[in-house]
Amino acid sequence: MSDSMPGNQVLAVRDLTVRFYTYAGVVHAVSEAYLDVFEGESIALVGETGCGKTVFTKAITGLIDPPGRIESGRVLFRRRSGAVVDLIRLPPEEIREIRGNEISYIFQDPSSALDPLYTAGDHIVETITEHRAVSSRDASAEALQLLRDVLIPNPEVRIKNYPHELSGGMRQRVVIATAIANKPRLLIADEPTTNLDVTVQAQILDLLRELKEKYRMSLLLITHNLGVVAETAERVYVMYGGRIAETADIYTIFESPMHPYTQLLLRAVPNPLKRIEKLESIPGTVPNLIDMKPGCPFAPRCPLVRDICRSQNPPRVDLGNNHLVHCWLLVKG
Amino acid sequence: MNPFYRLGSWIVDRYAGLRERISPGWLEKNRSKLVETKLSLYVFTSSLIGLTGLVLVLVTLFLALFGPLIAWEPYDVYPILQRPELAGKLPHPPCYGSCGGLPAFGTDHYGRDVLSLVTRGFRISLVMSLIIVLTSSVIGILIGLISGYFGGVVDEVLMRFTDMMLAFPGLVLAIAFSLTLRLSLRDYLMANPAATGVVASLFALNPKDAPNLANLLSVFLALILVWWPPYARVVRGSVLSAKEQGFVEAAKALGLSSWKILLRHILPNILSPLLVMVTFDFATATLSSAALSFLGLGPQPPVPDLGLIISQAGQFFPERSWWIVVEAGTALLLISLGWNLVGDALRDVFDPRTRRSIELRAKIEVRK
């Protein structure tokens, strides 16, 4: 692929490979992963714990610490100015300008994402003044408005509260306010609702959707909760063992999944309308990513496994309408 | 509520009132911070140990600041040279009524008043320990932060160097350093009268005494050189655990620079164990610098250094010099005891477990 993207595309990740060089061996955390995000789109990245979702998204802005290393791949990103840059080849100073400014993250655990020594307002002001030449007075006014935007009750008081004085849902709202402080083009939310209770989860998801519209951001949602996916996303990437297994728009994924893993994953979602004897699960465990051999990572658990699955990486099969599946079963002949 | 807490709380309220008058809304904005400050005050003042330590520290600090002004005798005039008839009577023991013009708390073998010397000695001890600990902790913190945060080769190089420094026994290394540094420091001070003046006023000594100032400085630099490695070690360890916390990752993802992350988010979060360590070290540094002077590596007479005073009493000990050792030794004891007690109490203040158990008993309020 060349360095050009369609005008309405924000992010194009190609063949991204991340490995961790540990004493136990080389961990193939992410292998040849790809991702496309268009303007104003909601994308979901789905997979079990330990399948490389978080590492994949962190690698987009180079947030991989040693012993991890981005081995290869390209991350094309269209900046606000319209210029397309490859984030992997960008010098650290420039990529720092993009983080928190044009690409923002919301991490899983809102209780640890805030520094206990600073107030909610301090966090937001810090992010604003880091990326824009704004006086701290103006930044505090903006922070107040942001807290209002994320629907925190009584923001004038809350802005001066320390994290320990806020509830879990409120903390996550502060984290979200910090992330959108500079009106990023892409917001990456890494399991933003995992540590919250169910009612708060729904509120946070609604909030993210509203903010996406309001600020015209693209949203990349990482989750293992398919309910969240159905609720929020327009397109879905299913990840397994550090590789993309299947990608399609939300209806195709739920109506006619083609990869055996996606099919099993969907069957494992409990349906509240059906009286079931036993919850479905996928037999086997998540693969160990250390020193992986070629072959489909899902082969050991796949009910339809063939010989070729164990020895060669599955090819990419294009079923049309942006439905891509990595599976030998779909190869004709 | 004890009176010390009430005093501290009154000061905090006054301060808050003042800030509120300058910029309305300040109180509301900083209420949480004020409550925390008051809680710390409460925890600290409710321990007898801490209060005793605080009083001792304040007394020694007062003597360090004003001792040289209070001292009623110059330290560099030897009475024995002016009154030859004293020969054979010195050092003169404490006396009541029958002193014959000699000081009541005893003299050293030059005929100087020991109590006056000890009063001056506080300045030298305190200045020594403060500057040694503050300088070496800054060096140690910087090295520890860089080494812990950046890791990899940087960490390896810095920590192996720290190990090397730690491997030597501190005092022995300090002796070696002070002996080698002494000559070049002397030359430097001789050539730079301005620097000599600054150092002399720091220690409240006569600027003409440049060789002795050089000796003091050499002890001083030598101790700084051997004092930072433990700090680097402790800071590195704390940084390693602090940098794994979510807010550091979040700060990175928000595009903050490494220095901002280190100074704004990591350092303040590891500060409390450091503060306790620094307080304890004031005591240890006082004792170590006194030990070096005792061994004769520090200043020479007539400098009123506590270690030197004790060491000179040694040749007459115990019958003809016990009062010198007692007076100078008590001064050292007060200094190190004060800092140790304060350190102990601070550890309680910073330990969340003791802190919260006391918090439940206290009802902290910030008044408008």
HADDOCK unambig.tbl for C-alpha pairs under 7 A between the chains (distance, minus, plus):
assign (segid A and resid 96 and name CA) (segid B and resid 255 and name CA) 4.64 0.50 0.50
assign (segid A and resid 97 and name CA) (segid B and resid 255 and name CA) 6.10 0.50 0.50
assign (segid A and resid 99 and name CA) (segid B and resid 253 and name CA) 5.73 0.50 0.50
assign (segid A and resid 99 and name CA) (segid B and resid 254 and name CA) 5.28 0.50 0.50
assign (segid A and resid 99 and name CA) (segid B and resid 255 and name CA) 4.57 0.50 0.50
assign (segid A and resid 100 and name CA) (segid B and resid 253 and name CA) 6.09 0.50 0.50
assign (segid A and resid 100 and name CA) (segid B and resid 254 and name CA) 3.65 0.50 0.50
assign (segid A and resid 100 and name CA) (segid B and resid 255 and name CA) 5.19 0.50 0.50
assign (segid A and resid 104 and name CA) (segid B and resid 253 and name CA) 6.86 0.50 0.50
assign (segid A and resid 104 and name CA) (segid B and resid 254 and name CA) 6.45 0.50 0.50
assign (segid A and resid 105 and name CA) (segid B and resid 253 and name CA) 6.27 0.50 0.50
assign (segid A and resid 112 and name CA) (segid B and resid 245 and name CA) 6.54 0.50 0.50
assign (segid A and resid 112 and name CA) (segid B and resid 246 and name CA) 4.69 0.50 0.50
assign (segid A and resid 112 and name CA) (segid B and resid 247 and name CA) 5.78 0.50 0.50
assign (segid A and resid 113 and name CA) (segid B and resid 246 and name CA) 4.53 0.50 0.50
assign (segid A and resid 113 and name CA) (segid B and resid 247 and name CA) 4.07 0.50 0.50
assign (segid A and resid 113 and name CA) (segid B and resid 250 and name CA) 5.83 0.50 0.50
assign (segid A and resid 114 and name CA) (segid B and resid 247 and name CA) 5.06 0.50 0.50
assign (segid A and resid 115 and name CA) (segid B and resid 247 and name CA) 5.36 0.50 0.50
assign (segid A and resid 115 and name CA) (segid B and resid 265 and name CA) 6.89 0.50 0.50
assign (segid A and resid 127 and name CA) (segid B and resid 254 and name CA) 6.59 0.50 0.50
assign (segid A and resid 130 and name CA) (segid B and resid 256 and name CA) 6.65 0.50 0.50
assign (segid A and resid 160 and name CA) (segid B and resid 29 and name CA) 5.41 0.50 0.50
